[in-house]
């Protein structure tokens, strides 16, 4: 069953590439949004006015692999600049035999700009094995370098020629284009290499159902491809759906890994206005 353990640890990583706060204090989506179609997608400034907490269920075939929770925890300061702390927590499903508890935290310090957010610092904590800063990328835009390390030890230094991402930022960046005919190309550093995620969007809508909402909702469809060597063989084509509201809430993603198709669906969504 080792392959199943590895599938859980790595397949779920597709979520930050496609798409812990205090959720008890957040307000349910249904009470704030009437789901009427919004013609224009949000700006980063509009997205950051809300503290959103997203919870997704991840399935492979008939197996529930686990859950993913994503939120921008807070704003903070890094190297003298205001940054936003984006965190994704991935936990495995306890009901799968021979796997045990798996918990990984993915963290990005990002800078907001008018065009695109970009990463200043990314790190991963393997919490269940007590391996903190198991992987880290430091983005130095002055020196045009990305410093990659594992378990606190330097591994490589990569060239940095443009505002870039850890991959996790696709969760916000893609929402700036969802529901339009505009496409995007996001530079990503992953597994010690640079690649790109290319997104193709559409204005066509369809009704879809999710556990997070008490009714069917209108969604916009997007697709894309990744030329990166992603986790567990993730590369190539993927699909995504976004709620057709003002915030373009990421509702679903599908991607292919070497063992099969992984489906990610929104099961809970809460938000509250930030005290900016």
N, C-alpha and C positions, 0 to 999 in steps of 0.2 A: 504493500500500500504506500510505499515511499513516493510513487509518482503522484498519488492523490494529495499527499501532504505538500509536495512541491507545486502542484496545480493551485492549491488554495493560497499558498504564500505568494505566488507570482501572477496567476491569472487575474486576481482582483486588482493588481496594480494597473490594469488597463484603465480603470475608472478615472484616476487623475489625468490621464492622457486624453481622455475623451471629454470629459465633463470637466466637543467637548466643551465646547462652550457650555452655557447653562441653559439647555433647552426648556427647562421648566418655566423659565421666565419669558419665553418667546410666545408670540401670538399665532394662532393657526392661520394658514393661508386663506381659508375660506372666508374669514371675517374681514379681510383687507382687500381682496381682489375679486371683481365680479366676472373675470374671465372674458370680458369683451375684448375683441381683437384690437391690438395696438399696432398701427402701421409701421411705426419707427422703432427700431431696437433701442435699448438703453445705452447710455454712455457709462464709462467707468465711474464717474462722479455720482451718477444716479444709483448705480449698483451699490456703491460703498456707503450710501445713506442708510442702508439696511443691514442689520446683523441677521443673516440667514443661516439656518441650520438644516442641512439636507441629510436624509438617511436613505440609503439604497440597499436593496437586496440583490445579491449576486448569485446567479444560477448557472450551472453547467449541466446540461441535459436535465435529469430528474433531481440532481443534487443541489441543495442550497449550500453554496460554499461559505457564505458569511455575509456580513454587513459592512457598509462603508458610511462613515459620517464625515461631512466636510463643512467647514465654516471658516470665515475670517474672524479670528479670535479677537483681535484688537489692533489698534495702531500703536507703533512704538518707534524707537530711534535706533538706527544702525549706522555706524560710521558718520555720525552727525547729520544723517538724513532721515526724514520721516518715511517709514515703511509700514506696510500692512502685513500682518502675520496670518498666512493662509495655512490651515492645518487639516489634514485628512487622517482619520483613524480607521484602520482596517482590522476587523476581528473575524476569526474563523467561526464557523458554526460548530457548537460543542457536540452536536449529534452525529457527526461523521466519525466512524470507527477508525482507530489506529492513527488519528491525527493529533488530538490534543489541542490545547489552546494556542492560538497564534494571534499576536497583536503587534501591529507595526504602525508607527506614527510618521507621517510625511509632512515636512514643514518647509514653507517658503517665505522669505522676506521679500516683498515686492514693492516696487515704486510705481505710483500712479502717474501717468502722463496723458496728454490729450489724444495721442495716437494709439499707444499700446502699453500695457503694464509690462515691466521687465524685472527680472530676478536679480537680487543682490546676493542672496544666500539661500542655499537649499541644503537640508540635512534629513536623514532618515534614522529613526530610533527603532531598533528591534526590541520592543519592550518585554516580550515573554522570555527572551533569552538574556535580558539585561545588557544588551549591547547598544549603548547610546552613541550617537554620532557614528553609526556603523558605516555611513556613507555621507560625504559632504562635498558640495561644490561652492567655491567662493568666486564671485564674478567681480573682477577688477577692470572697470571700464576705462580707467585712466591708463593703466599699463596694457590694456587690451589682452588680458589673460584670464583664463578660467583655471583655478587650482582645484584639482580633484584628489580626494583622500579617502582612505578606508580605515576604519577603526583607529582614527587619529594619526595614521601614517600616510605621508604624501605618496601618491601613485603616479600622477601625470600633470603636466601643464599644457593647456590647449589654447589655441588662438581664439580671440574674441573680437569679431569684426563688426558686430551689430547688436542692438538691444535683443536680448535672448531670454530663454525660459528654461526652467527645470523640467518642463512638460506638464507639471501640475497646473500651470497658469492657463492651460487650454480650457479649464473649467470656467474661467471668467472671460477669457479673450474670445472664445467662440460665440458667446452671448451677444457680443457687439455686432455680430453679422447675421445672427439667426433671423429668419423671416425676411431676408433680402435676397437680391440676386448678386450680391457681392461675395467674392471669394477671399480667402486669406492664406497666408503662408507663414507659419510660426517656426522660428529656429529653436531647436531643442538640444540640450546636452544631456545625454543619457548613456550609462555604462561606459563612460570614458570617451564617448564619441559625439560628434555634432551631426544632427540630421534635421529634417523638416517634417512638420505635419501640415498637410495641405487640405483645406476645407472648401467644399462646394455647397452653397446654400440654395434655398428655393423659397418662393413665396406661396407655394401650394400648401394647403392645410388639410388635415384629416382629424377625425375624432378618435381619441384613444382613452383607455381607462387605466387608472393607477390607484393603488391602495391609499395614496396620500390624499385623495380627493373623493368626495361623496357623489360625484357625477362624472360623466365622460367630459373630456376637455379638448379644445381645439389645440392642435400642435403643428409646428413647422418641422419639416424634414430636412436633415442635412446629411451629407456623406463626405468621405474624404479618404486620404491615404497617407500612410506614414512611411518614410524611407529610412526610419531608424530601426535599429535592432533592439526591439522592445522586449519586455519581460515575457518569458515563456514562449518565445517565438512570435510575439505580437509584432506584426509589420503588415504593410499593405492596406487593404480597404477596411473601413469601419462605417457604421451608421449611427445617427443620433437624432433624437426628437426633443423639441423645446416647446414649452407651453406658450401659446400665442397671446401672452399678456405683455405688459410693459417691461417686465423684468426678464422675460425669456428664460424661465426656470428650466434647467436641464432635467428632463423627465426620464429619458431612457437612452441606453447605448448598447450596441451590439458589435462585437469584434471577434475575430477568429484568431485563436492560438493554435499551436501545433496539434493539440489533442482534440480540438473541436471549437464550437461557438460558445461564447460567454455572453449572457444577457444580464443587463444591469437595469433595474427599475426602481423608481422613486416610491418609497413606502411611507415617508413622513417628511413634512416640510413645515418649518416654523420661521417666523421672522419678527423683528421688532426694530423700531427706528433707533439709530445710533445717536448718542448724545455727542454730536460733533461740536 
